[in-house]
Amino acid sequence: MANAVKNTDGESKSKPQTGVMDLLFNIDSLTGGELPIPLLKKVLFIAGLIMIYIYYTMMAESKIHRIEKVKLELDEIRADYTTQKAEYMKVGKQSYLSLAMKKYKLEPSLVPPIKVVAESEKEKE
């Protein structure tokens, strides 16, 4: 049998050294020095549920960000559409058309249009 090695002070080195983790997470007094398997199963199950909750929360937040991004894009496209429609309606007015046609030396007609009726339609009446 081996004898315990003693210091010069006369004490044995059988006392385990305590680290930072032992100081922070010392549950030996609660568990009696054994690993509580039923408690460990419950803790792991709850940790898994928490991980699933975090995952779905992150997915929901990313979807919210994408929705906001698409809404801003839609508002920008809607504003462009409104602007282009207003310009189109403005250009389509006769007063603006006559100004645009002056560079081609065309003027608006002063004679009102006449209805052209085909002979086959006259016979039907």
Long-range contacts (C-beta under 8 A, 24 or more apart in sequence): none
